[in-house]
Amino acid sequence: MRDALNAISRSIFYSLCEWGEDDPALWAKEVGNIWRTTDDINDTWASMTTAADLNNKWASCVGPSVWNDPDMLEVGNGWMTYEEYRGHFSIWALMKELLSGNCV
């Protein structure tokens, strides 16, 4: 798939998902732009913080045009408080910030 997308004459954002099972942060930047680092989350503080903690292991593996993906935002789905949604959005934004370094 990567090769087919690279053959197109325009930039394409390629997202990979294998739910972090094979540590994609270590290899996926050679294939795509973003990769799931966790299983699916749900609209609870515990689920969101668990995903954030798991994703943190791979913080040093991001760089220009390549990111870790701890799953979608749950903001506004109705089960967390306003303050929890603010925290959730802020944590997800911070995780997308470029923190490139030596990938574990």
Buried (B, 14 or more C-beta within 10 A) or exposed (E): EEEEBEEEEEEEEBEBBEEBEEBBBEEBBEBBBBBBBBBEBEBBBEBBBBBBEBBBBBBBBBEEEBBBBBBEBBBEEEEBEEEBBEBBBEBBEEBEEEBEEEBE
